């Protein structure tokens, strides 16, 4: 049981009056702090009328102020000097919400650790900054913003930070999630009146990690909520790490105040891996699979696949599977067979026009439909397939791909890629249809 010093109490009142002037009243000067016991601060007021006002309007501002002043996760309860109390409506909403007062353990991939990450010139800054953030959370690079194309290791680094912090502090509250999950949780909280529970969940963590933050684009209410969540955590020196496919200033329809805050710490870019890094990735992954990979086979894979780590891992898995299936030695011939004409075709120049032609023919739609504004399912699906294939087979940026499909923004292209990739994994018939389209596209490559 602790007493609250006069200096801390002055800071609390000052914070409330400065940050929440609309709810501040002259009689706040008559309030007095009680004890701080088991994470709860009692604040005493003169009469029942004041108590009612405080409970109805001031719970969150005083909690925020108390946490900022003490640097601790504390709650606030109001009471008259005679012991009268009222249950806060915020507390009732929180109790009824589906958001826990303590976060459930983050769902992390056990392979995504720093030990399994291959650092090279393309990602050295991002890797080093993540290590520093995991060792001194809230002080080194806060916030930390990683950006780069898909498959370059952003998610791996984000989860590696979570693993390292949980290894050092098992009781730490770690929230790792995608931006899409954050948005969906916010929408659910608004619809069901669970906002206080939502805010408690995300503003009482030691580490907040959000992948694909670019999906905040165009979502004004969610941006407003995230702005306040960001401020609450940053003020009490809790670590924030974000990732996107582009730097903060290039995220469309993102508020300037968020762009500014994303740049407060460190912005680090991940580049496609160079040849040496690709070789190191192949060797490390082959050891994990228990493969003795000849140098010439490793060099073939590293030379032929240049885009990202994910494709390198996929090629290595195909090679491993083919070796086991056919009972053959791992040699250049088997590696060529495992790569097939897929990689060689990709290394040729695939044109958007070839993709558009294949999709219009395969789905029996017109070119104007793919590039128009209609959103019916019969048009939306082939349009999304076209964006997915353009992402797979061309070097065009997300913005450029969106331009070919009727001027759509890069978040629409990313969303299409996620939907099609997921359906491909779950629907064998659909996957076969995509395989046929890809064969047509590869044959047309020049």
Phi, psi and omega in degrees: 000123183244153172263150180264121183290162180298323181294318180293318179297321177298320178296321180297310179297319179298320178297314181297314182293326182280315185275335183227061184298334183294332183259351183291141178232154181300327183283000175302334178295341179275348179292152179219143181278144172263215181274159173251100188237122176055041176081008179240127177259127176265131177243125183263141177234169190282323187212174186291327179297315177296320180301316180299316180297315182298316182293323183282332190234346195237005184298304183297315179300321180287324175298313179301315181293319180295320179293320180293322184283326184262340184071020182233158176277097183236157172249168183231135175232134180263147181204150170281167179295338179273000175098006178288139177222161176227137177290130180290137175297327177298319180295319179297317179298320180295319181295325182277346184286165177271008181263123184290152174286338175238134183293140171288157182303138180296142178271105186240152175279121184297341180276345184272075178238167177296326182295332181264005182262134178262114180266140178210185181303331184286338186222014188298318181295315180298317180296312182296320181292325177291320176299316180297318179295326180287333181271333178225066184300137178086351181239324180260115176058072178232112003279164173248127185238116178255140176216152181166170181292169180295145174084011183261356174111012181297310181297321178302313181293319179301313182288331177298322177298316179300314179301314184296317180293319179291329176295320181281325183224084184303335182273359182298143176271106183248125177245106175247125182200166174275160177298325179300320178295317178301314180298314181296320177297320180295316180299317179296320180296320179294315183295325187254007178070035184251025187300322181294320177296319178299313182293322178298318183299313188266350178255006178235047178242160175269335180216123175246119181236121181235122180269144178060051183295347180298344180285000169287344184306128176079359181255086191297314183292322178291323176299319178298316180293318180293326177303314181287324175298314178302311181298317182299316181288319183294323182295330180256019171062042173264140187288136177235128177230131183231155174223155178204173178271359181208164179293162184307317185293342182266358177284119184290149175057032176257132184300143181300325182293329175285318177304315180299316182291325179296339180266359183299322184265253181228134173251118184237134182257141173256127180259161173303143185292141175284175184302314181299319180292321179297320177297317179297321179296315181298317181294319180293315181294324180293325177295321178299322180279354181076028182261139170262095189267119176301150182302321183291330177287316177300318180294322178299311180298315183294329181281323185277332183247112189242350192282307185200170183295323184299318179291325176299314179297320179297318179295320180294321178295321178296318179298317179298315180296319180293321179298318180289321183294317185262354179063037184254161175287152177279101178224180183297322180300316179294322179296319177299318180294322181291326178286327179060207178266003182295309183289319181297326177289323179297324181288344169284174182268111175268128182262148176302323181300323178295320179293315179299319179296316181296318182290315180298322179287317183292329182251001179056050175236166180268157177301321181296333178291316180296328185259002182270190184259356182296142183239015179296154185300325181296337178258322184298319183296308178298328177296316179295322177298318179299317178296319180298313181293323177296324178292323183284323193248355180234165178264012181291147177289167178301318180296319180294318178298315177302324179296322179292337182251047172088023176076031179279152184279171188292335178291328176295321178295316178298317180298318178298318180299317180295315182297313183292319179298319180293316180294325179298322179290327189263339187238105183295322180295314179297320179299319178296323178295319177295321178301318180296317178297319181295324177296318177299317182293317181297322179293331181275350183297147182243000000 
